[in-house]
Amino acid sequence: MKNQDSNLIETFYRIAPEKFHMLKFILEGYDNLAVLSSMSGKTGIIRLKCATESLPELMCLLSDIAPVLKKHQL
C-alpha cells in the first residue's frame, strides 16, 4: 500500500490568529483543496497540506486573499 502522505505537500504560513476560522471556512468551499492545521494559535502559524497537483490552485487562492489574512496595522 502506498503511503498517501507521500503525495502531499506541507506549507507553513503566519496569519492573523483571529483569521484562522475565516480561512478554514473559505477552504471548506474548495472541496479537498487543502487541510488546514493550527501550529500555534497565539502567533497564527498554520500548516496547509495539499496534493501536489492542487498546489498551484492553493497558491493562487492564498495570493488573492493574503491581504485579508494579515493583521491590520494601525
Phi, psi and omega in degrees: 000132181283138177291117183294332180290344182292339179264007182256144176249132176259132173230150183237144183216162171242124178235169173297125184308325182286353180265358183304310184293327176295316178296319178300316179298317179297314181295330178295335178286344178250085185313124174061023178287314182201158175251124183259132176226144176268124177269326178208106180296330182289318183263350178083020178280127181234160174239135173242129174249133178214161175291148181308317182287345179268351184302315179301319179293319178297316180297321178296314178299312181297323178298319181292324184258002182307316181300329181284333183276348181278156173289142177281125178269132178258000000 
